[in-house]
Amino acid sequence: MIYLLGGSGYVGQAYQALLASKGVPFRNLRRSELDYTQPALLAAALRRDKPDFLVNAAGYTGKPNVDACEIHKAECLMGNAVLPGLIAQACAEAGVPWGHVSSGCIYNGARSDGRGFKESDPPNFSFRSPPCSFYSGTKALGEEVLAGAANVYIWRLRIPFDHVDNPRNYLTKLMRYARLLEATNSISELHEFCAATFACWEKHVPFGTYNVTNPGAITTHEVVELIKQSGVCQKEFSFFKDEDEFMHLAAKTPRSNCVMDSSKLASVGIQLTPVREAVARDLQRWQRVAA
């Protein structure tokens, strides 16, 4: 049996769908029934129910985007930096292995050799390496809190997307924003991300940090071209002149745009679809949600 925290969110719902499709018993633990921010309460529940594994998809991302984190700093700090440490304490006390959904937004750009950031590279978009968004700073702190913890996976998600129209879906965002910022990014197909992360536990791969992004990188213009080719959206897309104009007119905080190396995940036998192929596939099977 699996414990799932944050099951009502965008990522958490995808985990629920995955576990249900695999016939894996799970408990979607809601804070309304048990306050899992209290380590003693969570540890007691873990000792009672004896789950085989815990997935933490809880956190604070801000709606409609990370700008909201600049306002709700206490909630952001609690959800992204403090909570992982509290869960680690409870899981250690109960002897339950677990996985934590982190973020690749702790990086910006690419390595000095032009390649994607590896798991061993220190964050360069964090409170220790400013400037950064408050969201990215707290996600980096969350990983620091877990440094040295035993029996835990840290899975770095990066700009999730899938085939279903949703305000949290990167593809939906591009279609709805009035203007776009040209950037190069590694991104994560949501359902492949969940399947790959759960496979870490199923295959008993070594605990540690994994970049869980679709191999390669893609630019905003390239995604827009794939959207147009699919016929899903034929509007005229407009772009900001540069990042300075974007920051002046549309954003309250800097954005992370980065390239990540997912070869460590591939080295343990877990492969995701190359990024352009994954985007094109999801657009071909696009599902609009009825108003």
Beta strands, then each sheet from edge to edge (+ up, - down):
strand 1: 2-5
strand 2: 26-29
strand 3: 53-56
strand 4: 98-103
strand 5: 152-157
strand 6: 160-161
strand 7: 184-185
strand 8: 188-189
strand 9: 208-211
strand 10: 218-219
sheet 1: 2+ 1+ 3+ 4+ 5+ 9+
sheet 2: 6+ 8+
sheet 3: 7+ 10-
end
